[in-house]
Amino acid sequence: MDVHGYIEFATRPLRERSREELEATHRLFMQRVIEPHLHDSARNLVRRHQADGDRVALVTATNEFVTAPIAAAFGIEHLIAMRLERDARGSITGRIEGVPSYREGKVRRVEEWLAVQGASWGDFGRVTVYSDSLNDLPLLEKATDPVATNPSPALSALAGQRGWRTLNLFT
């Protein structure tokens, strides 16, 4: 997939609307599409990691416009998402800012995030990564505890081959 072409295509509706329209649409999207799928099992998993003192980040190839409210709904402070470039007025340009958080780019973005905190992968005895997609294989392979979560058939098969834990948080 050409991630740059995809972002240019996918953000076109965002670029064609006013800030007020975007905010209103975003609220409706959260209420009608996202919130009904925020299962307690997933929220409890996040809370358990937070209670254990783990650093928790939502790492996603979806852009921050869509995912920032989702991270907030889970109480996740750190979001590593596709950063949308903005012009001087703050409008989305249709381009990606920096390294795309897609496939290998997710590993690099996590490394950048850790570096800002004065840390690196090796500073942690345990790193858990949850994913549903083979697109996250580079990130899963960095983890000491990779977990296939509601996995695609391809990831489910790979997890079985590698002996990774599989978790179904919802059906």
Sequence and secondary structure as in RCSB ss.txt:
>XXXX:A:sequence
MDVHGYIEFATRPLRERSREELEATHRLFMQRVIEPHLHDSARNLVRRHQADGDRVALVTATNEFVTAPIAAAFG
IEHLIAMRLERDARGSITGRIEGVPSYREGKVRRVEEWLAVQGASWGDFGRVTVYSDSLNDLPLLEKATDPVATN
PSPALSALAGQRGWRTLNLFT
>XXXX:A:secstr
  HHHHHHHHTHHHHTS HHHHHHHHHHHIIIIIGGG  HHHHHHHHHHHHTT   EEEEEEEHHHHHHHHHHHT
  EEEEE EEE TTS EEEEE SS  STHHHHHHHHHHHHHTT  GGG S  EEEESSGGGHHHHTT SEEEEES
  HHHHHHHHHHT EEE    
